[in-house]
Amino acid sequence: MIGNGFESTGKTLMVFGALLFLVGAAIYFGGKFTALGRLPGDIHIERENFSFHFPIVTSIVVSLVLTMILNLFFSRR
């Protein structure tokens, strides 16, 4: 009986690990294939000795997409 608790915990950790790997791969490779971080409305200021980048629109888009995905998985009907 104790083994069942550890098996479900192990499966949960493997699923979260796989999701974390996929998110990491999307972030690593996504900059090369998508415009995330360079969307219109993202703030980028460059001066002689100073560079500032604040991806406000990218943050909003990522937040909306994650909200929709999580609502699909955790919606209570």
C-alpha positions as CSV (number, residue, x, y, z in Angstrom):
1,M,0.0,0.0,0.0
2,I,2.8,2.4,0.7
3,G,4.3,1.8,-2.8
4,N,1.1,3.2,-4.5
5,G,1.7,6.6,-2.9
6,F,5.3,6.7,-4.1
7,E,4.3,5.5,-7.6
8,S,1.8,8.3,-8.1
9,T,4.3,10.8,-6.7
10,G,6.9,9.5,-9.1
11,K,4.5,9.7,-12.0
12,T,3.6,13.3,-11.1
13,L,7.2,14.3,-10.8
14,M,7.9,12.7,-14.2
15,V,5.0,14.6,-15.8
16,F,6.2,17.9,-14.3
17,G,9.7,17.2,-15.3
18,A,8.7,16.5,-18.9
19,L,6.6,19.7,-19.0
20,L,9.5,21.7,-17.5
21,F,11.8,20.2,-20.2
22,L,9.3,21.1,-23.0
23,V,8.9,24.7,-21.6
24,G,12.7,25.0,-21.4
25,A,13.2,23.7,-25.0
26,A,10.5,26.1,-26.2
27,I,12.3,29.1,-24.5
28,Y,15.7,28.0,-25.7
29,F,14.7,27.3,-29.4
30,G,11.7,29.6,-29.5
31,G,13.7,32.8,-29.8
32,K,15.1,31.6,-33.1
33,F,11.8,30.7,-34.6
34,T,9.3,33.1,-33.1
35,A,9.1,36.8,-32.4
36,L,8.6,36.4,-28.7
37,G,10.6,39.1,-26.9
38,R,10.5,41.3,-30.1
39,L,6.8,42.0,-30.4
40,P,5.6,45.5,-31.3
41,G,5.0,47.2,-28.0
42,D,8.0,45.7,-26.2
43,I,10.2,48.4,-24.8
44,H,13.8,48.5,-25.9
45,I,16.0,51.5,-25.2
46,E,19.6,51.6,-26.4
47,R,22.1,54.4,-25.5
48,E,25.9,54.6,-25.7
49,N,26.6,52.7,-22.5
50,F,23.1,51.5,-21.6
51,S,20.7,49.0,-22.9
52,F,17.2,48.3,-21.4
53,H,14.7,45.8,-22.7
54,F,11.3,45.2,-21.1
55,P,9.1,42.7,-23.0
56,I,5.7,44.0,-21.8
57,V,3.6,42.8,-24.7
58,T,5.4,39.4,-24.8
59,S,4.6,39.0,-21.1
60,I,0.9,39.8,-21.7
61,V,0.7,37.3,-24.6
62,V,2.4,34.5,-22.6
63,S,0.2,35.2,-19.6
64,L,-3.0,35.0,-21.8
65,V,-1.9,31.8,-23.5
66,L,-1.0,30.1,-20.2
67,T,-4.2,31.3,-18.6
68,M,-6.2,29.7,-21.4
69,I,-4.2,26.4,-21.3
70,L,-4.5,26.1,-17.5
71,N,-8.2,26.9,-17.6
72,L,-8.7,24.0,-20.0
73,F,-6.9,21.6,-17.6
74,F,-8.3,22.9,-14.3
75,S,-11.8,24.1,-15.2
76,R,-14.5,23.0,-12.7
77,R,-17.7,22.1,-14.5
